[in-house]
């Protein structure tokens, strides 16, 4: 196990000069979900999520021939306000 001073003396990753770029802020991790989970998240049916993929509102990610997932970050970005002060 490393001592506290040894951990502090290491240079931080992804540092360039004075600025440190945090990995979490610069790279957004994909949050994959099943179509049924995405449908539940939105409060719609699986068929609606499939239609959103078919008409290009969402991107479907296939793993193998049958497994389809969607990115919850894209799902959040696809939602648009309407009415009222939108």
MDTraj code that builds the backbone (N, CA, C; nanometers):
import mdtraj as md
import numpy as np

residues = "UNK UNK UNK UNK UNK UNK UNK UNK UNK UNK UNK UNK UNK UNK UNK UNK UNK UNK UNK UNK UNK UNK UNK UNK UNK UNK UNK UNK UNK UNK UNK UNK UNK UNK UNK UNK UNK UNK UNK UNK UNK UNK UNK UNK UNK UNK UNK UNK UNK UNK UNK UNK UNK UNK UNK UNK UNK UNK UNK UNK UNK UNK UNK UNK UNK UNK UNK UNK UNK UNK UNK UNK UNK UNK UNK UNK UNK UNK UNK UNK UNK UNK UNK UNK UNK UNK".split()
xyz = np.array([
    [0.0841, -0.1186, 0.0000],
    [0.0000, 0.0000, 0.0000],
    [0.0885, 0.1248, 0.0000],
    [0.0463, 0.2265, -0.0690],
    [0.1273, 0.3484, -0.0796],
    [0.1019, 0.4423, 0.0374],
    [0.2041, 0.5155, 0.0727],
    [0.1894, 0.6126, 0.1806],
    [0.1194, 0.7371, 0.1275],
    [0.0689, 0.8194, 0.2172],
    [-0.0017, 0.9420, 0.1790],
    [0.0851, 1.0380, 0.1012],
    [0.2129, 1.0526, 0.1412],
    [0.3014, 1.1455, 0.0704],
    [0.3325, 1.0952, -0.0696],
    [0.3403, 0.9639, -0.0865],
    [0.3667, 0.9073, -0.2186],
    [0.2491, 0.9343, -0.3127],
    [0.1281, 0.9252, -0.2618],
    [0.0100, 0.9517, -0.3434],
    [0.0018, 1.0986, -0.3835],
    [0.0375, 1.1884, -0.2922],
    [0.0307, 1.3314, -0.3209],
    [0.1385, 1.3756, -0.4185],
    [0.2532, 1.3065, -0.4210],
    [0.3637, 1.3501, -0.5052],
    [0.3458, 1.3129, -0.6519],
    [0.2557, 1.2223, -0.6815],
    [0.2328, 1.1827, -0.8204],
    [0.1641, 1.2950, -0.8960],
    [0.2029, 1.3131, -1.0207],
    [0.1364, 1.4161, -1.1007],
    [0.0003, 1.3645, -1.1447],
    [-0.0991, 1.4523, -1.1489],
    [-0.2329, 1.4090, -1.1855],
    [-0.2398, 1.3724, -1.3330],
    [-0.3252, 1.2760, -1.3695],
    [-0.3388, 1.2386, -1.5097],
    [-0.4044, 1.3499, -1.5899],
    [-0.3741, 1.3551, -1.7181],
    [-0.4329, 1.4499, -1.8113],
    [-0.4053, 1.5952, -1.7727],
    [-0.2886, 1.6205, -1.7171],
    [-0.2572, 1.7594, -1.6845],
    [-0.1745, 1.8189, -1.7971],
    [-0.2049, 1.9414, -1.8300],
    [-0.1270, 2.0109, -1.9325],
    [-0.0937, 2.1484, -1.8771],
    [0.0270, 2.1644, -1.8307],
    [0.0658, 2.2920, -1.7722],
    [-0.0063, 2.3161, -1.6418],
    [-0.0792, 2.4277, -1.6358],
    [-0.1490, 2.4647, -1.5127],
    [-0.2879, 2.4047, -1.5027],
    [-0.3430, 2.3602, -1.6147],
    [-0.4828, 2.3185, -1.6151],
    [-0.4953, 2.1674, -1.6095],
    [-0.5850, 2.1207, -1.5254],
    [-0.6135, 1.9782, -1.5135],
    [-0.7523, 1.9553, -1.5707],
    [-0.7621, 1.8618, -1.6644],
    [-0.8905, 1.8301, -1.7260],
    [-0.9466, 1.7080, -1.6560],
    [-1.0541, 1.7234, -1.5785],
    [-1.1120, 1.6071, -1.5110],
    [-1.1711, 1.5110, -1.6140],
    [-1.1456, 1.3834, -1.5957],
    [-1.1931, 1.2833, -1.6905],
    [-1.3456, 1.2784, -1.6915],
    [-1.4088, 1.2899, -1.5764],
    [-1.5532, 1.2798, -1.5688],
    [-1.6222, 1.3907, -1.6469],
    [-1.5671, 1.5123, -1.6465],
    [-1.6300, 1.6241, -1.7145],
    [-1.6030, 1.6245, -1.8642],
    [-1.4872, 1.5744, -1.9062],
    [-1.4515, 1.5815, -2.0467],
    [-1.5068, 1.4643, -2.1274],
    [-1.5328, 1.3506, -2.0640],
    [-1.5841, 1.2338, -2.1335],
    [-1.7122, 1.1898, -2.0646],
    [-1.8205, 1.1909, -2.1385],
    [-1.9482, 1.1493, -2.0822],
    [-1.9694, 1.0021, -2.1061],
    [-1.9860, 0.9270, -2.0009],
    [-2.0077, 0.7828, -2.0134],
    [-2.1470, 0.7559, -2.0650],
    [-2.1574, 0.6582, -2.1502],
    [-2.2892, 0.6164, -2.1981],
    [-2.3571, 0.5342, -2.0902],
    [-2.4861, 0.5579, -2.0744],
    [-2.5661, 0.4816, -1.9789],
    [-2.6645, 0.3986, -2.0598],
    [-2.6293, 0.2750, -2.0911],
    [-2.7139, 0.1900, -2.1733],
    [-2.8303, 0.1341, -2.0924],
    [-2.9451, 0.1252, -2.1591],
    [-3.0636, 0.0681, -2.0955],
    [-3.1380, -0.0173, -2.1966],
    [-3.2078, -0.1181, -2.1472],
    [-3.2939, -0.1993, -2.2323],
    [-3.4074, -0.1124, -2.2832],
    [-3.4699, -0.1568, -2.3911],
    [-3.5829, -0.0805, -2.4447],
    [-3.6963, -0.0722, -2.3432],
    [-3.7194, -0.1801, -2.2708],
    [-3.8259, -0.1789, -2.1701],
    [-3.7930, -0.0816, -2.0568],
    [-3.6659, -0.0734, -2.0179],
    [-3.6248, 0.0203, -1.9132],
    [-3.6368, 0.1644, -1.9614],
    [-3.5994, 0.1883, -2.0873],
    [-3.6119, 0.3221, -2.1448],
    [-3.7586, 0.3618, -2.1540],
    [-3.8445, 0.2672, -2.1911],
    [-3.9874, 0.2945, -2.2004],
    [-4.0451, 0.3295, -2.0635],
    [-4.0048, 0.2550, -1.9627],
    [-4.0513, 0.2835, -1.8266],
    [-4.0008, 0.4200, -1.7799],
    [-3.8775, 0.4525, -1.8129],
    [-3.8170, 0.5813, -1.7769],
    [-3.8973, 0.6967, -1.8360],
    [-3.9432, 0.6794, -1.9620],
    [-4.0214, 0.7840, -2.0289],
    [-4.1705, 0.7780, -1.9991],
    [-4.2168, 0.6631, -1.9511],
    [-4.3598, 0.6461, -1.9269],
    [-4.4364, 0.6157, -2.0547],
    [-4.3704, 0.5440, -2.1463],
    [-4.4330, 0.5059, -2.2732],
    [-4.4159, 0.3555, -2.2916],
    [-4.4577, 0.3030, -2.4071],
    [-4.4444, 0.1596, -2.4341],
    [-4.3125, 0.1303, -2.5053],
    [-4.2756, 0.0024, -2.5062],
    [-4.1566, -0.0409, -2.5801],
    [-4.1705, -0.0047, -2.7277],
    [-4.2898, -0.0193, -2.7788],
    [-4.3151, 0.0103, -2.9202],
    [-4.2845, 0.1570, -2.9530],
    [-4.3170, 0.2469, -2.8618],
    [-4.2885, 0.3896, -2.8822],
    [-4.1378, 0.4126, -2.8898],
    [-4.0621, 0.3469, -2.8030],
    [-3.9161, 0.3616, -2.8046],
    [-3.8605, 0.3062, -2.9355],
    [-3.9126, 0.1926, -2.9809],
    [-3.8699, 0.1366, -3.1100],
    [-3.9020, 0.2327, -3.2239],
    [-4.0170, 0.2977, -3.2178],
    [-4.0544, 0.3944, -3.3211],
    [-3.9619, 0.5157, -3.3177],
    [-3.9222, 0.5582, -3.1980],
    [-3.8282, 0.6703, -3.1850],
    [-3.6932, 0.6353, -3.2479],
    [-3.6518, 0.5095, -3.2361],
    [-3.5277, 0.4648, -3.2999],
    [-3.5463, 0.4615, -3.4516],
    [-3.6603, 0.4094, -3.4966],
    [-3.6867, 0.3961, -3.6403],
    [-3.6931, 0.5312, -3.7103],
    [-3.7510, 0.6318, -3.6445],
    [-3.7634, 0.7620, -3.7123],
    [-3.6457, 0.8559, -3.6824],
    [-3.5438, 0.8066, -3.6107],
    [-3.4207, 0.8824, -3.5938],
    [-3.4145, 0.9731, -3.4730],
    [-3.5159, 0.9746, -3.3890],
    [-3.5106, 1.0576, -3.2688],
    [-3.4139, 1.0021, -3.1658],
    [-3.3927, 0.8706, -3.1672],
    [-3.2982, 0.8038, -3.0779],
    [-3.2056, 0.7154, -3.1606],
    [-3.0888, 0.6867, -3.1045],
    [-2.9965, 0.5923, -3.1664],
    [-3.0052, 0.4618, -3.0896],
    [-3.0262, 0.3533, -3.1608],
    [-3.0254, 0.2210, -3.1000],
    [-2.8871, 0.1604, -3.1138],
    [-2.8420, 0.0918, -3.0114],
    [-2.7117, 0.0265, -3.0122],
    [-2.7345, -0.1231, -3.0022],
    [-2.6850, -0.1961, -3.1019],
    [-2.7077, -0.3398, -3.1080],
    [-2.5834, -0.4145, -3.0606],
    [-2.6067, -0.5157, -2.9799],
    [-2.5012, -0.6061, -2.9357],
    [-2.5469, -0.7461, -2.9758],
    [-2.4840, -0.8009, -3.0778],
    [-2.5310, -0.9288, -3.1306],
    [-2.6478, -0.9048, -3.2247],
    [-2.7239, -1.0072, -3.2516],
    [-2.8334, -0.9927, -3.3475],
    [-2.9655, -0.9518, -3.2839],
    [-2.9801, -0.9715, -3.1533],
    [-3.1098, -0.9457, -3.0913],
    [-3.1096, -0.8382, -2.9834],
    [-2.9990, -0.8136, -2.9194],
    [-2.9950, -0.7220, -2.8058],
    [-2.9832, -0.5774, -2.8548],
    [-3.0809, -0.4954, -2.8162],
    [-3.0806, -0.3537, -2.8529],
    [-3.0843, -0.2719, -2.7243],
    [-3.0001, -0.1694, -2.7193],
    [-2.9955, -0.0803, -2.6043],
    [-3.0029, 0.0634, -2.6527],
    [-3.0424, 0.1527, -2.5638],
    [-3.0409, 0.2960, -2.5925],
    [-2.9595, 0.3641, -2.4840],
    [-2.9046, 0.4787, -2.5188],
    [-2.8258, 0.5571, -2.4240],
    [-2.9200, 0.6533, -2.3525],
    [-2.9270, 0.6450, -2.2207],
    [-3.0174, 0.7318, -2.1449],
    [-2.9803, 0.8792, -2.1585],
    [-2.8522, 0.9098, -2.1812],
    [-2.8122, 1.0492, -2.2042],
    [-2.8763, 1.1022, -2.3324],
    [-2.8792, 1.0196, -2.4378],
    [-2.9437, 1.0595, -2.5630],
    [-3.0944, 1.0722, -2.5440],
    [-3.1489, 0.9860, -2.4615],
    [-3.2921, 0.9899, -2.4326],
    [-3.3285, 1.1221, -2.3656],
    [-3.2483, 1.1643, -2.2694],
    [-3.2702, 1.2927, -2.2025],
    [-3.2572, 1.4078, -2.3019],
    [-3.1577, 1.3999, -2.3910],
    [-3.1341, 1.5066, -2.4885],
    [-3.2447, 1.5132, -2.5927],
    [-3.3135, 1.4020, -2.6183],
    [-3.4191, 1.3982, -2.7198],
    [-3.5470, 1.4672, -2.6709],
    [-3.5609, 1.4833, -2.5419],
    [-3.6819, 1.5450, -2.4866],
    [-3.6753, 1.6948, -2.5065],
    [-3.7812, 1.7528, -2.5627],
    [-3.7875, 1.8965, -2.5924],
    [-3.9066, 1.9579, -2.5215],
    [-3.8888, 2.0730, -2.4618],
    [-4.0029, 2.1421, -2.3972],
    [-4.0988, 2.1960, -2.5019],
    [-4.2247, 2.2077, -2.4650],
    [-4.3232, 2.2693, -2.5550],
    [-4.4304, 2.3368, -2.4718],
    [-4.5032, 2.4262, -2.5348],
    [-4.6124, 2.4966, -2.4692],
    [-4.5625, 2.5940, -2.3632],
    [-4.6537, 2.6679, -2.3077],
    [-4.6202, 2.7618, -2.2007],
    [-4.5123, 2.8593, -2.2414],
    [-4.4066, 2.8637, -2.1643],
    [-4.2987, 2.9591, -2.1912],
    [-4.1848, 2.8962, -2.2716],
    [-4.2078, 2.7790, -2.3296],
    [-4.1021, 2.7122, -2.4077],
    [-4.0869, 2.7788, -2.5352],
])
top = md.Topology()
chain = top.add_chain()
for i, resn in enumerate(residues, 1):
    res = top.add_residue(resn, chain, resSeq=i)
    for name in ("N", "CA", "C"):
        top.add_atom(name, md.element.get_by_symbol(name[0]), res)
traj = md.Trajectory(xyz[None], top)
